[in-house]
């Protein structure tokens, strides 16, 4: 959730970021509606269109929900969900595994990204045509955490390299894509449905190394805490159903998603070029909502096999916090899917 709009990160401490509510409110909210506060990624953007659409169309309100959408980075989201400060959040699988290992009470309820969108994007004019060519190059990433960083480690490992073989530059403000475009970075971590589109739109010739080839992680999805699930089970189930339906509507007509995002982030359609870029991002995002399981079982379906693979992969990386004996069933609760 994208190092860019839906950056998905894992870390153990708060960054002090202040959550900001969505600029649109659910219409026709009943006084008896159940309040749900939902944390999204750090920067509002097109990738969050299903949440915006479900809110603006009245789908959440019709389900008896009073939804507030907030934007804050992923380590804060997970700890806030675990403590009850947020009811739900969109979080990354690589964040959930160490969080549960550290005893944070959170559960993964529905898959939003059935295909992990993480990539490493490299400038061809930097002489990077394969992962092995990353050796000695300037590689940008927001920090040494999360799916982006772990994707980089996996891609380097396949090329018999380690992070010590590259010049790692950190961009905690998520400016690594602009660094790539300007030439300040030779390669960066990013997302196929945002950062890659930005780089290509800027005319940069790039090589792209996909996460799925090196880092088999479960995709980002909706999370909550066991305590909140017990207290608001029916409301959470209704929220998930409305969100998945909004995803289906946008998949059928991506323009709807762009229009919903524009009500929250007007600059996404401020010019013809911006609108075209936003539509490209929306279409690319739709493409990663459904992996093989979601194509057969529907949006939201959770692959326990992918989770067990993710846990095993992270356990194989030195320094990752993965509880001994941790398994998918310790993290996943699929009982609230429609």
HUTAPE-V993722 format. One record per residue. N is the residue number from 1. RES is the residue in one letter. PHI is phi in degrees with one decimal (999 if undefined). OMEGA is omega in degrees with one decimal (NA if undefined). NEAR is the number of other C-alpha atoms within 12 Angstrom. Layout:
# HUTAPE-V993722
n: [N | N]
res: [RES | RES]
phi: [PHI | PHI]
omega: [OMEGA | OMEGA]
near: [NEAR | NEAR]
This chain:
# HUTAPE-V993722
n: [1 | 2 | 3 | 4 | 5 | 6 | 7 | 8 | 9 | 10 | 11 | 12 | 13 | 14 | 15 | 16 | 17 | 18 | 19 | 20 | 21 | 22 | 23 | 24 | 25 | 26 | 27 | 28 | 29 | 30 | 31 | 32 | 33 | 34 | 35 | 36 | 37 | 38 | 39 | 40 | 41 | 42 | 43 | 44 | 45 | 46 | 47 | 48 | 49 | 50 | 51 | 52 | 53 | 54 | 55 | 56 | 57 | 58 | 59 | 60 | 61 | 62 | 63 | 64 | 65 | 66 | 67 | 68 | 69 | 70 | 71 | 72 | 73 | 74 | 75 | 76 | 77 | 78 | 79 | 80 | 81 | 82 | 83 | 84 | 85 | 86 | 87 | 88 | 89 | 90 | 91 | 92 | 93 | 94 | 95 | 96 | 97 | 98 | 99 | 100 | 101 | 102 | 103 | 104 | 105 | 106 | 107 | 108 | 109 | 110 | 111 | 112 | 113 | 114 | 115 | 116 | 117 | 118 | 119 | 120 | 121 | 122 | 123 | 124 | 125 | 126 | 127 | 128 | 129 | 130 | 131 | 132 | 133 | 134 | 135 | 136 | 137 | 138 | 139 | 140 | 141 | 142 | 143 | 144 | 145 | 146 | 147 | 148 | 149 | 150 | 151 | 152 | 153 | 154 | 155 | 156 | 157 | 158 | 159 | 160 | 161 | 162 | 163 | 164 | 165 | 166 | 167 | 168 | 169 | 170 | 171 | 172 | 173 | 174 | 175 | 176 | 177 | 178 | 179 | 180 | 181 | 182 | 183 | 184 | 185 | 186 | 187 | 188 | 189 | 190 | 191 | 192 | 193 | 194 | 195 | 196 | 197 | 198 | 199 | 200 | 201 | 202 | 203 | 204 | 205 | 206 | 207 | 208 | 209 | 210 | 211 | 212 | 213 | 214 | 215 | 216 | 217 | 218 | 219 | 220 | 221 | 222 | 223 | 224 | 225 | 226 | 227 | 228 | 229 | 230 | 231 | 232 | 233 | 234 | 235 | 236 | 237 | 238 | 239 | 240 | 241 | 242 | 243 | 244 | 245 | 246 | 247 | 248 | 249 | 250 | 251 | 252 | 253 | 254 | 255 | 256 | 257 | 258 | 259 | 260 | 261 | 262 | 263 | 264 | 265 | 266 | 267 | 268 | 269 | 270 | 271 | 272 | 273 | 274 | 275 | 276 | 277 | 278 | 279 | 280 | 281 | 282 | 283 | 284 | 285 | 286 | 287 | 288 | 289 | 290 | 291 | 292 | 293 | 294 | 295 | 296 | 297 | 298 | 299 | 300 | 301 | 302 | 303 | 304 | 305 | 306 | 307 | 308 | 309 | 310 | 311 | 312 | 313 | 314 | 315 | 316 | 317 | 318 | 319 | 320 | 321 | 322 | 323 | 324 | 325 | 326 | 327 | 328 | 329 | 330 | 331 | 332 | 333 | 334 | 335 | 336 | 337 | 338]
res: [X | X | X | X | X | X | X | X | X | X | X | X | X | X | X | X | X | X | X | X | X | X | X | X | X | X | X | X | X | X | X | X | X | X | X | X | X | X | X | X | X | X | X | X | X | X | X | X | X | X | X | X | X | X | X | X | X | X | X | X | X | X | X | X | X | X | X | X | X | X | X | X | X | X | X | X | X | X | X | X | X | X | X | X | X | X | X | X | X | X | X | X | X | X | X | X | X | X | X | X | X | X | X | X | X | X | X | X | X | X | X | X | X | X | X | X | X | X | X | X | X | X | X | X | X | X | X | X | X | X | X | X | X | X | X | X | X | X | X | X | X | X | X | X | X | X | X | X | X | X | X | X | X | X | X | X | X | X | X | X | X | X | X | X | X | X | X | X | X | X | X | X | X | X | X | X | X | X | X | X | X | X | X | X | X | X | X | X | X | X | X | X | X | X | X | X | X | X | X | X | X | X | X | X | X | X | X | X | X | X | X | X | X | X | X | X | X | X | X | X | X | X | X | X | X | X | X | X | X | X | X | X | X | X | X | X | X | X | X | X | X | X | X | X | X | X | X | X | X | X | X | X | X | X | X | X | X | X | X | X | X | X | X | X | X | X | X | X | X | X | X | X | X | X | X | X | X | X | X | X | X | X | X | X | X | X | X | X | X | X | X | X | X | X | X | X | X | X | X | X | X | X | X | X | X | X | X | X | X | X | X | X | X | X | X | X | X | X | X | X | X | X | X | X | X | X | X | X | X | X | X | X | X | X | X | X | X | X]
phi: [999 | 999 | -101.5 | 135.9 | -69.0 | -117.7 | -61.5 | -120.6 | -128.9 | -133.4 | -160.9 | -97.6 | -132.5 | -75.5 | -99.1 | 84.0 | -65.8 | -97.8 | -63.4 | -125.6 | -66.6 | -62.3 | -80.7 | -117.5 | -112.8 | -66.0 | -76.5 | 52.1 | -81.0 | -75.0 | -58.5 | -92.7 | -62.3 | -81.1 | -79.3 | -130.6 | -104.6 | -120.6 | -92.3 | -107.6 | -74.8 | -66.0 | -119.9 | -57.7 | -172.7 | -59.3 | -61.7 | -95.1 | -53.7 | -59.2 | -68.5 | -62.1 | -64.2 | -62.6 | -75.2 | -68.8 | -77.4 | 88.5 | -63.7 | -65.6 | -62.2 | -64.3 | -87.4 | 81.3 | -117.6 | -114.9 | -100.6 | -115.3 | -101.4 | -124.3 | -120.3 | -161.3 | -77.8 | -59.9 | -61.8 | -68.2 | -58.6 | -65.5 | -67.3 | -68.7 | -63.7 | -62.3 | -88.8 | 90.9 | -71.2 | -128.9 | -80.4 | -144.3 | -156.5 | -96.5 | -136.8 | -89.7 | -60.0 | -69.4 | -82.8 | -67.9 | -62.5 | -69.7 | -63.2 | -66.2 | -60.8 | -88.4 | 89.4 | -73.2 | -79.9 | -136.7 | -136.1 | -92.7 | -109.2 | -158.2 | -78.7 | -101.3 | -108.2 | -74.6 | -120.1 | -63.9 | -87.2 | -69.0 | -142.7 | -109.3 | -108.3 | -127.1 | -74.7 | -68.9 | -73.0 | -92.0 | 78.7 | -102.7 | -114.6 | -149.5 | -54.5 | -62.4 | -75.5 | -71.9 | -56.4 | 79.4 | -90.6 | -82.3 | -117.5 | -100.0 | -158.0 | -61.7 | -178.2 | -90.1 | -164.1 | 77.2 | -64.3 | -63.7 | -67.7 | -67.0 | -61.1 | -59.2 | -60.7 | -65.2 | -67.0 | -63.2 | -61.0 | -64.6 | -95.4 | 60.4 | -119.8 | -127.6 | -63.3 | -70.2 | -88.8 | -120.2 | -93.1 | -85.2 | -112.9 | -95.7 | -125.2 | -63.8 | -90.5 | 63.3 | -96.1 | -67.9 | -68.8 | -66.1 | -64.5 | -64.0 | -63.9 | -77.9 | 93.9 | -71.0 | -126.3 | -83.8 | -154.5 | -146.5 | -80.2 | -178.0 | -125.3 | -63.2 | -96.2 | -154.0 | -60.5 | -62.7 | -65.4 | -60.8 | -64.8 | -66.5 | -63.9 | -82.4 | 84.6 | -83.8 | -82.8 | -133.5 | -106.6 | -125.4 | -114.0 | -89.2 | -63.6 | -59.7 | -78.9 | -128.7 | -133.4 | -80.7 | -90.3 | -66.0 | -78.8 | -60.0 | -161.3 | -84.9 | -128.7 | -152.0 | -105.2 | -55.1 | -65.8 | -68.9 | -59.9 | -63.4 | -79.5 | -129.1 | -55.5 | -64.4 | -66.4 | -66.1 | -60.4 | -66.2 | -63.0 | -61.7 | -61.2 | -66.3 | -68.0 | -64.9 | -66.3 | -63.1 | -61.8 | -63.2 | -64.5 | -70.1 | -60.8 | -74.8 | -151.4 | -57.6 | -59.2 | -62.1 | -65.5 | -61.9 | -63.1 | -65.5 | -64.0 | -65.1 | -71.1 | -98.6 | -126.9 | -57.1 | -66.4 | -68.9 | -128.1 | -65.2 | -135.5 | -60.9 | -66.1 | -64.8 | -63.0 | -63.0 | -65.1 | -64.2 | -66.6 | -63.4 | -63.6 | -62.5 | -64.6 | -67.0 | -68.5 | -56.1 | -61.9 | -103.5 | -72.7 | -121.2 | -92.6 | -55.7 | -67.0 | -67.2 | -65.7 | -93.8 | -106.4 | 103.5 | -54.2 | 95.3 | -57.2 | -111.9 | -95.3 | -64.1 | -62.6 | -62.7 | -67.2 | -64.2 | -65.5 | -61.0 | -61.4 | -64.2 | -64.0 | -65.0 | -64.5 | -79.9 | -96.2 | -56.6 | 91.2 | -81.5 | -89.7 | -131.0 | -62.4 | -58.3 | 82.5 | -62.0 | -136.3 | -56.2 | -65.6 | -78.4 | -113.8 | -94.7 | -133.0 | -91.2 | -76.3 | -101.8 | -70.5 | -57.4]
omega: [NA | 150.6 | -94.5 | -166.8 | -174.6 | -179.6 | -177.6 | -166.6 | 170.3 | 174.0 | -173.7 | -175.4 | 179.2 | 177.6 | -179.5 | 178.9 | -179.4 | -179.7 | 177.5 | -178.7 | 173.4 | -177.4 | 178.0 | -178.5 | 178.2 | -179.6 | 172.0 | -178.3 | 178.0 | 177.2 | -179.1 | -178.0 | 177.9 | -179.2 | 174.4 | 174.3 | -170.6 | 178.4 | 177.1 | 179.9 | -169.5 | -173.7 | 177.6 | -178.4 | -174.5 | -176.2 | -179.6 | -174.9 | -180.0 | 179.1 | 177.8 | -177.6 | -179.4 | 178.7 | -175.5 | -178.6 | -177.4 | -178.7 | 178.0 | -179.5 | 179.9 | 178.3 | 178.6 | -175.9 | 171.5 | -170.0 | 171.1 | 178.7 | 179.4 | 176.3 | -179.9 | -174.4 | -164.2 | 179.5 | 176.9 | -179.8 | -175.1 | 179.4 | 178.1 | 175.8 | -179.2 | -179.0 | -178.4 | 178.4 | 172.3 | 178.0 | -176.9 | 173.9 | 171.2 | -173.1 | -176.4 | 177.6 | -180.0 | 173.2 | -176.6 | -175.3 | 176.9 | 179.6 | 178.4 | 177.0 | -179.9 | 176.2 | 176.7 | -174.5 | 179.1 | 178.8 | 179.9 | -168.6 | -176.1 | 177.4 | 172.3 | 177.5 | 179.1 | 175.9 | 179.6 | -174.2 | -174.9 | 177.2 | 164.1 | -176.6 | -175.6 | 176.1 | 178.2 | 179.7 | 173.2 | 178.1 | -178.8 | 179.7 | 178.3 | 178.3 | -179.8 | -178.8 | 177.2 | -178.8 | 178.1 | -177.1 | 177.7 | -177.4 | -178.0 | 176.1 | -179.0 | -179.3 | -177.7 | -177.3 | 170.5 | -174.2 | 179.1 | -179.1 | 179.3 | 173.9 | 177.7 | 180.0 | -179.6 | -179.9 | 176.5 | -178.2 | 178.9 | 178.2 | -178.4 | 176.8 | 172.6 | -178.7 | 177.2 | -180.0 | 177.6 | 173.8 | -173.4 | 177.3 | -177.8 | 178.8 | -176.8 | 176.2 | 178.3 | -179.7 | -174.3 | 179.8 | 176.0 | 175.6 | 176.8 | -178.5 | -177.8 | -176.9 | 177.8 | 175.6 | 177.5 | -179.8 | 178.7 | 166.9 | -179.5 | -176.9 | -177.9 | -177.0 | 174.1 | -174.5 | 178.9 | 178.8 | 177.9 | -177.8 | 179.4 | 178.8 | 178.7 | 177.3 | -179.5 | 174.9 | -172.7 | 165.0 | -175.6 | 178.1 | -170.6 | -177.9 | -173.6 | 180.0 | -173.0 | -174.0 | -173.9 | -176.2 | 169.0 | -175.1 | 177.4 | -179.8 | -177.9 | -179.8 | 172.2 | 177.6 | 177.7 | -179.1 | 179.4 | 177.6 | -180.0 | -176.3 | -171.8 | -173.4 | -176.2 | 179.8 | 179.3 | 177.7 | 179.0 | 178.3 | -179.8 | -179.1 | -179.5 | 179.7 | 179.1 | 176.7 | 176.5 | 176.2 | 178.9 | 179.3 | -179.4 | 177.8 | 178.9 | -179.5 | -177.0 | 177.7 | 179.0 | 179.5 | 177.9 | -179.6 | 178.4 | 178.5 | -177.0 | 177.9 | 179.5 | -178.3 | -173.7 | -176.2 | -179.6 | 176.4 | -174.7 | 178.3 | 177.3 | 179.8 | 178.9 | 178.9 | 179.7 | 178.8 | -179.8 | 178.6 | 177.4 | 177.7 | -179.4 | 179.9 | 179.0 | 177.8 | 176.3 | -177.7 | -177.5 | 174.7 | -174.1 | 167.7 | -178.1 | -179.0 | -178.2 | 178.0 | 180.0 | -173.7 | 178.9 | 177.7 | 177.2 | -176.4 | -174.6 | 177.2 | 176.5 | 178.4 | 178.3 | 178.8 | 178.2 | 176.6 | 178.9 | -179.7 | -179.5 | 180.0 | -179.1 | 178.7 | -178.0 | -178.0 | -179.7 | 175.4 | 179.4 | -178.6 | 178.8 | -177.4 | 175.6 | 178.2 | 179.6 | 178.2 | -174.5 | -176.9 | 175.8 | -174.9 | -169.9 | 170.8 | -178.1 | -173.2 | -178.6 | 175.8 | 178.1 | NA]
near: [53 | 48 | 46 | 41 | 38 | 44 | 49 | 51 | 48 | 38 | 31 | 28 | 18 | 19 | 20 | 11 | 19 | 16 | 28 | 22 | 24 | 34 | 22 | 27 | 28 | 31 | 24 | 21 | 24 | 18 | 11 | 14 | 22 | 27 | 28 | 38 | 35 | 41 | 45 | 51 | 43 | 38 | 35 | 38 | 42 | 48 | 53 | 51 | 50 | 44 | 48 | 44 | 41 | 41 | 40 | 36 | 30 | 27 | 32 | 41 | 31 | 26 | 32 | 29 | 36 | 34 | 44 | 35 | 41 | 38 | 36 | 38 | 46 | 49 | 38 | 38 | 52 | 51 | 39 | 36 | 38 | 31 | 21 | 30 | 23 | 35 | 42 | 47 | 54 | 52 | 50 | 50 | 56 | 49 | 50 | 57 | 48 | 37 | 41 | 36 | 28 | 22 | 23 | 31 | 29 | 41 | 44 | 49 | 44 | 44 | 46 | 51 | 44 | 37 | 41 | 42 | 48 | 51 | 42 | 49 | 49 | 45 | 38 | 27 | 19 | 27 | 21 | 28 | 22 | 24 | 39 | 23 | 28 | 42 | 29 | 23 | 30 | 32 | 44 | 41 | 49 | 35 | 30 | 27 | 34 | 42 | 52 | 52 | 43 | 46 | 42 | 49 | 41 | 36 | 36 | 34 | 26 | 21 | 21 | 17 | 20 | 26 | 30 | 19 | 22 | 26 | 21 | 29 | 29 | 26 | 26 | 21 | 23 | 33 | 30 | 41 | 46 | 32 | 33 | 40 | 32 | 18 | 26 | 24 | 35 | 40 | 51 | 50 | 56 | 52 | 45 | 42 | 40 | 38 | 48 | 43 | 35 | 37 | 37 | 27 | 22 | 21 | 15 | 28 | 26 | 33 | 28 | 35 | 39 | 34 | 35 | 31 | 24 | 29 | 41 | 32 | 41 | 45 | 47 | 46 | 50 | 49 | 51 | 49 | 38 | 30 | 21 | 30 | 31 | 18 | 18 | 26 | 25 | 23 | 33 | 41 | 35 | 29 | 46 | 44 | 34 | 35 | 40 | 37 | 29 | 35 | 39 | 29 | 26 | 35 | 27 | 16 | 20 | 32 | 28 | 29 | 43 | 40 | 31 | 39 | 40 | 33 | 28 | 33 | 28 | 21 | 22 | 31 | 25 | 18 | 13 | 12 | 16 | 23 | 25 | 22 | 31 | 41 | 35 | 30 | 41 | 40 | 30 | 31 | 42 | 39 | 30 | 33 | 39 | 32 | 28 | 20 | 23 | 25 | 19 | 14 | 17 | 25 | 37 | 43 | 39 | 42 | 39 | 27 | 19 | 32 | 35 | 28 | 26 | 39 | 37 | 27 | 29 | 38 | 24 | 19 | 23 | 14 | 13 | 30 | 28 | 30 | 23 | 18 | 15 | 27 | 25 | 31 | 23 | 30 | 40 | 37 | 30 | 28 | 22 | 30 | 33 | 22]
